[in-house]
Amino acid sequence: MLGIPSYKPKFHTKPESFKNEFEKTLSELIGKKIDRFWVMWDINENEWLADGPVILEFDGNRFEFTVYQLTEFSLTINSFELSEKLDWYGSGDEMPLAWKENGKPELVKNLSKPITRINILTYPLDSELLTGIEFVLEKESESDNENFFSIYNGLDQNEMDKIEIQHENQIKRIKITGYNTV
């Protein structure tokens, strides 16, 4: 799936099911730093293919995040090898792909910052929809507002950002350490 033959994402639509499955695993990342990250790279276009998973590495373990359609979000851990040949739905050599380490330069400086909090991002529609994850990082100074590493649904493709995600003040956060915040 998503250009990776052995990839089997496990999609969640509700924040509660995601939290129930991953709260313990994610809470163990608090205090750690993201070692590096990978994005799927379109070699011909020399750009990030935002439809492919975003991979964060912590202590040698790869956390693979991806969105699908408008309501699905997945986290898998070490579920495929980065050396596996990528093939975007049979496009082969017409669309050569590779993993690019630290492929969004604006996020690289945040790799040196320890994680202080992790939030599940939700968006209220008829019910709460799981939309992404936010790693809140230690600030370098009081004026540092680029202390985030967020992966979220950007309308059926992955988006990443280094600032706090807001969408008309409708994004709600569920703290991964066990209690909800608005």
N, C-alpha and C positions, 0 to 999 in steps of 0.2 A: 504494500500500500504506500501511496505517496512517493513512488519512485524507488522504494527499498523493498526488494522481494520478500525478505523475512520479517518485515516490520508488521506487528499486530498491535496497533494502539488500542487501549481500552478507554473508550469515551465515556465521559460523565456529562450530564446536563444539569444536574442539581448539585449545589455546593455541599449539601449535607453528605451525599454519597462520596464525593471527592475527599472531604474532610475525614470521614470515617475510615476511608482506606489509607490515607497518607499522612494524617496528623502526626503520628509518632515519628515516621521517617523524616518528614520535613522539619519537625521541631528539633531534631538532632543536628540540623544544619545551622541553627542559631549560634552565633559566635565564630562560624567559619567564614572563609572567603571563597568566592567563586574562583577556581584556578584558571579556567579558560572556558570559552564557549565556541560552538561551531554552528554555522548556518549552511544550508544547501546553496551552492553557488552555481549560477548559470554561466558557464565559461564563455559561450558565444556573446552574450549580452554584457558580460563582466558586471553582474549584479546579483544581489541576494534574491533567491527564489523563495518568496515568503510563504508559499504553500507547503514547503517542506518543514520537518520538525526543527526546533531550536534545541540544541543540546548544551547543557551546563555541566561542567565537571567539578566535582568536589572530592578531594582525596582519592582520585583514581576511579571514581564511580561516575557514570554518565546518566544524567537525568534528562530524559527526552520528552519535551513538551510539544504539543501541537494542537491547533484548533482545526475543526472541520465543520463546514457549513456555518450556520449562524449560532448554533446552540451547543456545540460539542467541544469538549476540552479533554485532553489526554495527558497523562504522565505515565511513562514507563521508565524502567531503570535497567541499563545495560542489556537492552533487548535485541540489539543488533550490533554488528561490527562496523566501524567506520571504513574499513577496507572493502566492504561489500560494494560491488558495482551498482551504481545508481542508474536507473532507467525510468524516465518519467512516462509511465503508461505506454511503453512500447515505442517511444520516440527515438531511442538509440542514439546514434551519432548526430542526428539532426539537432538534438538538444543535449549536448554533453554537460554533465553535472559533476561536481566534486564537493567535498566538505571543505569549507574555508574556516580556518581557525581565527577567532576574534574578528569575524567578518563585518562587524559594524563598529568602526573605529571610535565613534562617539561614546561607546559603552566600555571601552577598554580601561579607562582610568578607574572605573568602578570595581574592577577586579581586585584591587588592593584594599578594599574596604570591608571590614567584618559585617556580617548580617546581624542586625539588631532585632528585627521582627520579620515575620512572613505573614502575608494576608492573602486570603482567597478573594478575588474580585468578583462581584456579582452585579447584575444589572436587572432592575425590576421591570418586568413586563406584566403578564398575567400572574406570574409567580417569579421567584428569584431564579435567574439563570446564571449558571457558572460562566464567567467570561474570561478568567485568567488568574494569574498569580503575580504577586508583587513581593519582591525582596527589598526590605527597607534596610539601607546600609548606614554605617556609622558616618556622621557628617565630618568633613574636614575642618569646617568652621561653622559658626552660627549662621552665616549667610549662604551656606552650601545648600542649594535646593535641587542639586543633581545627585541625590543620594539614593537612587532607586535602580533596580534592575527588574523591569516588568515585562512579562510575556502575556499577551492578551489577544482576544479576537478582534481583528480589524476588518470585519465584514467578510468572513470566509477565507481569511488568510492570517497568518501570524503577524503580530506587530510587537515591537520591543521599544522600550523607552527608558530614559534615565531620570525622568521627573515623575512626580506623583500624577497618576492617571485620573482625570476627571472628565466627565461627559455631562455637561449641563447639570452638575451636582447630583447625578443619578447613580454613580458608582457607589456601591456599598462594600464594606470590607468585613470579612470574617477573620478574626485573628486566629492563626494556626495553633496558638498555645492554649486553646481551650475555652475561650469566651468570645462572644460577638461584640463588635463595635460598629457604630454607624459612621 
